[in-house]
Amino acid sequence: MSAQEPNPTSSDSCSKRLCERCQGACFDDSLNRGSIALSQGSEMLKFPSNLNTYTAGKGAILPSDFEFHDWLPELPLLSASAECYFCCFLRSAIMDSEIGCQFEVQEISLKIAYAWLPQNNNMPFALYGMCLEIFRPGYKDAFETLRFTIDSQDEQCQGWLRVQSTPSLNFLTQEKISEMSAKLNKFPPSTSDFFPTRVIDLGADPEGEELKLVTKHERLDQSYAALSYCWGTPKDAETQFKTLRCNLHDRYRGFKLSEVSPVIRDAVVVCRAFGVRYLWVDAVCIIQDDAYDWEQESALMAMLFKDAYFVIAAPASDSCNEGFLSLTKPFIHLPFHSKLKPGIHGSYRLVQVPHPDKFGNPAIFYKLAVEDFLSSRWRTRGWVYQERVVGQRILLFGRIGLSAQFHKDDSTTVFAHSAQRYLNYVGWFRIMTGFSGTRLTRQTDRLPAISGLAKLYQDVLHDEYLAGLWRNDLCRGLFWQAEFPHPHRQDLITSLESPDPYIAPSWSWARDSRSVCVYGSQIFDLWQELEVLQQEFTLFDAKMDLVGSNPYGRLRSGKLTLRSKASEVPSGWDFVRKFDHLDNKERIHLRPDWKWFKEGGADAGGLTLFLLGSCIVKRPQPCYCHELSANEDSPSDETLGNTNAKEEQALDLGDSDQVEEDDQRLCLNCKKQLVVYGLLLHPAKEPGRFFRIGIFVSDPKTHVLGGMNLCQDWESRTIELI
């Protein structure tokens, strides 16, 4: 059922349009041992914590009485129940999913369960969503689960089931504008004097058809809004209303609202509703076929979105040819009659949402604004990443509703973090892992798409930017790991020897579109301050050959000249996870950048282990290697790799190299306690040059010959990493 069709909202009208089978799909608060409990003098719905489907602290999955068998791909039994609007809704949901595209005839079983999950801030559990689980006969686990968020307009349902309130489908009612304006007023805009090079002037007439491009010198007001959206497919991009060198003067002379693409048209409507005269849109305000202008403007992008009066974010739109003010997800209303408290009745709304993580638990639901964000194509786009982490005041137009997001208020933001809050090396690791894996139409945009962020960080770090890493933090920055490695070793080597196109050097996480993480947190605390990590290499030189004028943008090549201890892997060593193990104890832990486990006993000979650094292990053993001097300060044990400490916590170790813990001294400099880590290298065609193709770790706790003992006899070598 589409959002535009008439939809019953009262419990009586809902019930009349359900078949007998689908009556069992409605939430029943008496099932699963539901009961009435007292909390602070008020009655509330409660389910016991010893349910089979209950996970401590994470809620429970509550089965319903609905179970139904049908056959793919036609779903003939659901099709035969055309008068039942819930049967039609389920059939449409299944046919629109991936399994609906299968052509093989197979029997399936459908079951419905509800997600009873904890709310934030120690609030009682709430009814967050419904799961349609699809099984094959004879199998215990569902092979597909479709997700539906739950909200309600009825105060009784909201209070008893603690469901979220149904957002208004009309984003720009006077009531909604007043609500959003009040939220914006709580968090004042930037006082910076920054203004974009060009903006679209919407004129003084709120109903005016005439728009024009103006330069910052022509502005009459400091406030502007910035649009964050998806261009869409290459075909969509061809039809986008854009500024080129050939029509730049036409844009300055003026153009009509009816000429612009639908997503820009809706952004104009939003600006006028909130009284903002100027709008920045990349397609119009950057000369798209002028490389110099494009480079200059892309470097300013972070500042531009950071200082906007507000950012108009359009996750509801997948393309420049889609507006975002009238796009909503399919929904349906189901009746609710409490069997525990018969006086409570009403209806709740189901909205289908995709699962944001196909490897995660499909029964985990989030607040509606978060679901809007996680289920959008907009979230996955590379250029959008920078826009959403720097924007301070964001109006998020989703398919479920409109919300305001403020990076100064953790209670509102749906995003992982604000770039402004973590302008340090740990903050950059967050950028690195969050941005990697995002999608770009042109892969060569990978570095330009965060060039504005890089400039923002450099202004604070005062460090040299090296292809997505920082010169003074290479002992951590080089130690990344691909979450989804290349399928084969030779494919990886070929892509490094003959990249097409060239994006970044082999040692940069930005070299391709794969997601990366910073490896090591399970063994030692890579998030510690640099004073705790010991850099074991010397950087002699770093050269980046830029394509254009943007110092944070595209590269032709990049190389590092390094010197450290290194060792060639002996011929005959196999790629197994517990590489070089003795007595079933691991000496070296390898993480290649390809799926080594698919290559059986592939020979690792000829590769090189290159030492990067060392660090105290987590949970070190007592050590008495030297006397603790009287003037040595003893920091708390939290500084020793506490896995529960916040990543951004700064460590103040003073001048001490020992700490006391339960009357046992722990030495921070004891060679026997140090984990060592480094890079796995493959020789390039030119002598002395290498590609980074993986990482390694050696922990002395897992093998007496591990840690510093591993590289005790290695020779120092100078290499060029390309």
Secondary structure, DSSP 8 states (H G I E B T S, - for coil): --TTS----SHHHHHHTS-HHHHTTS--TTGGG-EEEEETTEEEEE--TT-TTEETTTEEEEEEEEEEEEEETT-HHHHH-TT-HHHHHHHHHHHTSGGGG--S-EEEEEEEEEEEE--STT---EEEEEEEEEE-TT-SS-SEEEEEEEEES-HHHHHHH--EE---S-TT-HHHHHHHHHHHHHS---------SEEEE--S-TT--EEEEEEGGG-S-S-EEEEE----SHHHHHHS----GGGHHHHHH-EEGGGS-HHHHHHHHHHHHTT--EEE-HHHHS-TT-HHHHHHHHHTHHHHHHSSSEEEE-TT-SSTTS-SSS----EEEEEEE-SSSTT-EEEEEEEEE--S-TTS-TT----HHHHHHHT-SGGGBHHHHHHHHH-SEEEEE-SS-EEEEETT-TTT--SS--GGGG-SHHHHHHHHHHHTT-B-SSGGGTTGGGHHHHHHHHHHH---EETTEEGGGHHHHT-EEESS-BS-HHHHHHHHHS-SS--S-TTSGGGSS--EEETTTTTS-TTS-TTTSEE--EEEEEEEEESSS-TTS-EEEEEEEEEEEEEE--TT-B--SEET-BTTB-SEEEEESB-GGGGTT-B-TT-EEEEEEEEE-SS-----SS---TT-----GGGTT-TTS-TT-----TT-SEEEETTEEEESS-GGGEEEEEEEEEE-SSTTEEEEEEEEEE-TTT-TT-GGGTTTT-EEEEEEE-
